[in-house]
Amino acid sequence: MTDKTNFNGKLKRSFTFNRGQLCIPYAVFLLLFVIFPLLVIVYYAFTSKSGSFGFDNFVWFFTDETNFAIILRSILIGLVSTVGCLFIGYPVAYVLSRIKSHRRTILLLLFVAPMVINFVLRAMAMKELLSFFGLLGRRHFLNTVIGMVYDYLPFMILPLYSVLIKTDKSLEEAAFDLGAGSVKVFTRITLPLSIPGIISGITMVFLPSMTSYVISDTYTAKNITIIGSRIDDLFGQNDFNSASVIALVLLLIMFVTTAVTGGFSKDENARGVEL
Amino acid sequence: MKKILKKALVVLLGTVMAVPVFASFACSKRVDLKVYNCYDYMDETLISDFKAYYKEKTGKSITVQYSCYDTPEDLYNNLKIKGSDYDVVCPSDYMIEKMAREGMLRKITLPEDSIYNANVSPFIKEKFESVTWGDDNEYNLSQYAIGYMWGTMGLCYNPENVDGEDMKSWSTLWNTNASFSIKDSVRDTYFIGLAKKYQTELEANKALYESDYATYYANLKNYFNDTSETTVTQMESILRSLRTNSYGMEVDEGKDMIKRGETDVYFAWSGDAVYAMDDAEEVGKELMYSVPEEGSNIWFDGWCIPTTAKNPELAIEFMEFISRPDNVIKNMEYIGYVSCVASDDVFDWVVDTYGADEGEYEVNLNYFFKADGSDGDYTVVTDTLGRQFSAQYPDEEVIKRCVMMNYFPPDANERVTRMWIRVKS
């Protein structure tokens, strides 16, 4: 009896991993598919086409004004799309979080369903719709933003929803009891409490909508060039060096955005979702 | 012991992640022939036909790997950077020259009585031999490639909404109100940009066509191969205004755009134009194809053997098979482009497909089908011009206005591509 327990204990101990060991598969993945490619990008950025080390690519980047025009345009598209997503997504997340539980799950699934449909199919369908509304070929900026909002809306709704569902309803009830109107309850209680969700939503929508050039290329017949297309063009021309510089700059922008929106703060944020 | 076991498991877990990655390198199946072609550029049943043919001829079963690339640049990168061991690849004229100059291609010598040499159009042969480089022009394209498909560049348009007369000049595109698409491909769009830049010169040059064809053609070649610094600088604003006036840029969606009515003019390669015309008939549109009169581009694609090829003998066998007139016809019916092979069988197929007993037009194709010294006459009587037939087999008069666009040397290439991405900003 004692022997058996002892044996089980031994077995258990020999198959128990500490945290560091559990991270090894991920570390291997990270090393092979994130760190290593990143080093390659850095290497290309600092070498010229002939392979000599230097800052030529950076000089090109800062002297060609079209680079800045494209980056500014990308940021603008990212901003407008994020605001659009927030404007549409917040009410939806709010309503969803206030619905009775079993229906809620189904409704939430309905909102997430578009994410499951193949991206190319969605893009083609959206193009048909834009054409039907007479926007295709005319309103390039608007089409791009509609495309981005369509694609990234679920990424705004989910974090907002997961924060709103967790807020303590008794706080709102207390505010009502103390005589606050529904607008005041929203602006003083619900909205401030949902800020972590808003921040996660913004980071998850802003960065991809700044760079998803497949959307701008498809919906505007390449009339709108965003930063992703430029990187793609340069790669297409075998100019890995200039492309890498832009990729690095983009990385920098991403770090700044994440820092600004509080991604590095220790506050709890809400990038996951609980159904 | 425990520690060792634990470590072993950790390592195991870690390697499990990496296994699929390396497995793909380690256990690749032995392949006898690796073919690398452009997308949608061959009737793929020809691959199994080839295997069957080879089995019958030699009794040996072979495996063939057929893969595709998007742009000639992808092909180049694959061979240059990755050193892939394809046995037979199919780049465009300028890319053949680039790769041959960089020592990436094997020389090909086919016997005089080979299927390809016996059937290739003399016109194509001459074009391949005309692209030369090295001291004393010792190298030319025909040493490195055998012709596959060829064609022109032109404007495919919907005559219901666009005046055919306007389609006779590239410069229309700069001031037309019609909706048109241009190519997101630097060499092609640069070519029509040159037509705009040299608009007056090209107009004046037309007079020489009758009186002094040699000078006419030499001028044409110079205008359409200009990559000097001043020209490239001027081209930026020329192409920018072309882009602004266009509906948009595309690489392979152009056929759909014109079919759906998003555009009425489609800047197209001849084979794609044939495809677009076939396709648009489904929705009741009769598109036309025009090669502008100030001059256009004539291009070729050819099969080559990279120096990294493992099985060049089988590659030659494949090239010969693909050049056999029956296979050529099968392939042409499938992809819509025109083969470089010009045997009587192919001509009969052309007559069967496009000829009309009491047609009102006679199209002379002697330039393409007539071998030196033969006395046959290759004239097709047809009742429609400007449609599929004209796109596939242009009249000699059209062909004489088409020039090849040579490969850009590295410094010119850098200039042009840099200018192009600025245009696209």
Interface residues (C-beta under 8 A of the other chain):
Chain A: K10 R13 S14 F15 F17 Q21 I24 P25 A27 V28 F29 L32 D64 T66 N67 A69 I70 S131 L136 G137 T220 A221 K222 N223 T225 S229 R230 D233 L234 G236 Q237 N238 D239
Chain B: K2 L5 K6 L9 V10 L13 G14 V16 M17 A18 V21 T71 E73 Y76 N77 S179 S181 D184 V186 Y247 G248 M249 E250 E253 M257 R260 E262 T417 I421 R422 K424 S425
